[in-house]
Amino acid sequence: MTSKEIENALANAEDAFQRSPDNPETGLEFVTDPTILQLRKACRLLDAAQFLIDRNGHYTVIIEASFVGIAGEYRVQTICQLATKLHEEVVNLTRTTDCLCSD
C-alpha cells in the first residue's frame, strides 16, 4: 500500500466518522444524552467480548473490548459524580433555593 493510498483510506475513515450513519445501530438512533450513549456503547463492547469468549476466539480483541467498555463506564460514573458534586457546591456557594435541576 502506498502512502497516497493510506492517506486516502484515512481520509475516507475520518469522513465516515463525521457523517451521521444512514442506518444507525438499533437502540442508539434516538439517544441524545452523551452519558446514556457512552454507557450503551460500553455495554455493547462487553456483550461483543462475551460473544467471542463463548466461541473461543480472538482473545486480544476480547481483552481490548473489555478494557474499552470498562473504561467507558468508569468515565461516565466519574463525570456524573463530578457534575453532582459541582452542582452541590454551586448551590451551597450561591445559596440557591430555587434550583431548576431535578434531583
Order of alpha helices (4+ residues) and beta strands (2+ residues): alpha-alpha-alpha
